[in-house]
């Protein structure tokens, strides 16, 4: 990551799983001087980070650090339903675990 990406990453890390708007990131991730010189300095960097898989965005155009899913857990189902699924050729359903942010080294490699 370059310096701009690192500034944005460190700022978004403080927000956890909450989304933050692009304008708010432009305003707070860098210095005041940088924001006054170019109010939308972070927008191309945000798009680049989203393309690399470091960030994710919602439908409103807000960004957050892309969480890493924990391991999947098998879900308990009734034996009768499991038998029906096995006869139909489908495996038992799995549920995804909670999401958490990975270590900084993980995102450096993306």
GIQUINOR-V594969 format. One record per residue. N is the residue number from 0. PHI is phi in degrees with one decimal (none if undefined). PSI is psi as a letter, one per 20 degrees, with the letter a starting at -180 (NA if undefined). OMEGA is omega in radians with two decimals (NA if undefined). Layout:
BEGIN
n->[N:N]
phi->[PHI:PHI]
psi->[PSI:PSI]
omega->[OMEGA:OMEGA]
END
This chain:
BEGIN
n->[0:1:2:3:4:5:6:7:8:9:10:11:12:13:14:15:16:17:18:19:20:21:22:23:24:25:26:27:28:29:30:31:32:33:34:35:36:37:38:39:40:41:42:43:44:45:46:47:48:49:50:51:52:53:54:55:56:57:58:59:60:61:62:63:64:65:66:67:68:69:70:71:72:73:74:75:76:77:78:79:80:81:82:83:84:85:86:87:88:89:90:91:92:93:94:95:96:97:98:99:100:101:102:103:104:105:106:107:108:109]
phi->[none:-85.6:-65.0:-63.2:-62.5:-66.6:-61.5:-65.2:-60.6:-65.1:-66.4:-68.0:-63.4:-71.7:-85.8:66.7:-91.2:-81.6:-87.1:-131.6:-71.8:-62.5:-66.2:-65.4:-65.7:-59.3:-73.9:-108.9:-75.0:-104.6:-86.3:-61.9:-62.5:-63.7:-66.1:-70.7:-72.9:-146.0:-63.4:-117.8:-65.7:-88.5:-60.9:-65.1:-69.2:-63.1:-63.6:-62.8:-67.8:-68.5:-65.8:-79.8:90.6:-81.9:-116.2:-132.7:-124.4:-101.4:-68.5:-86.0:84.1:-91.7:-121.5:-153.1:-69.9:-71.3:-73.4:-99.2:-69.8:-76.5:-64.3:-83.1:-116.2:-79.3:-96.0:-74.1:-132.9:-64.0:-57.4:-65.3:-69.5:-60.5:-65.0:-63.3:-64.3:-63.9:-66.8:-81.7:85.7:-103.3:-75.1:-61.4:-66.7:-119.1:-112.0:-82.8:-79.8:-68.5:-100.8:-146.9:-80.5:-83.4:-67.3:-59.3:-61.6:-60.8:-74.1:-63.6:-79.4:-81.0]
psi->[q:a:g:g:h:h:g:g:g:h:g:h:h:h:i:c:j:q:q:q:q:h:h:h:g:h:h:h:h:a:r:g:g:g:g:h:g:n:i:k:h:i:g:h:h:g:g:g:h:h:h:i:j:h:r:q:q:a:h:i:j:q:q:r:p:o:q:p:q:r:q:q:q:q:p:p:r:q:h:g:h:g:g:g:g:h:h:i:j:p:q:q:q:q:q:q:a:r:q:q:q:r:q:h:h:g:h:h:i:NA]
omega->[3.06:-3.03:3.13:3.13:-3.14:3.10:3.14:3.14:-3.13:3.11:-3.11:3.11:3.12:-3.13:3.13:-3.10:3.12:3.09:3.11:-3.09:-3.13:-3.14:3.10:3.09:3.09:-3.07:-2.95:-3.08:3.11:3.14:3.08:-3.12:3.14:3.13:-3.14:3.10:-3.13:-3.06:-3.13:-3.06:-3.03:-3.05:3.09:3.13:3.11:3.13:3.13:3.14:3.10:3.11:3.14:3.10:3.11:-3.12:2.98:-3.13:3.08:-3.08:3.13:3.12:3.08:-3.04:2.97:3.08:-3.10:-3.14:3.12:-3.13:3.03:-3.12:3.13:3.11:3.05:-3.12:3.11:3.03:-3.13:-3.12:3.13:3.13:3.09:3.13:3.12:3.13:3.14:3.11:3.11:3.12:3.13:3.07:3.08:-3.10:3.07:3.06:3.12:3.10:3.11:3.11:3.10:3.09:3.13:3.07:-3.12:-3.12:3.12:-3.11:3.08:-3.09:-3.11:NA]
END
